[in-house]
Amino acid sequence: MNLRDVFVQVQARPRPSLGLRLAVPRLDLASVADLWYAGSGATLARGAVFGYAGRRSNGSTRLGTAVEASVDYAFTPRLSMNVFAGRLRGGPVVTGTFAGATLWFAYAETVVAVGAR
């Protein structure tokens, strides 16, 4: 693995139905010679497409630091909602390729459990 992921995380469950999480991960390449990979994984048994693309490190190992928060709430044993928000502040690996340095990502999902319990 060419990635170092060092993080601090705090989790709390103030009620059985409520879960809270806050994390601050710092992401670094293991070496300036490593590529910054993105992709879906191996996609073909034969041919020239492997499923990953690599970007150069721009002479740095620092990908960036993120702040992430999530809330999970169970309305019933079979119905719950999860909300996540995260912000990544890109380091020199990112800013050497892209004009911006900040990425925001958020989602909300409803989970319905079906089947035998």
Secondary structure, 3 states (H helix, E strand, C coil): CCEEEEEEEEEEEEECCEEEEEEEEEEEECCCCCCEEEECCCCCCCCCCCCEEEECCCCCCEEEEEEEEEEEEEEECCEEEEEEEEEEEECHHHHCCCCCCEEEEEEEEEEECCCCC
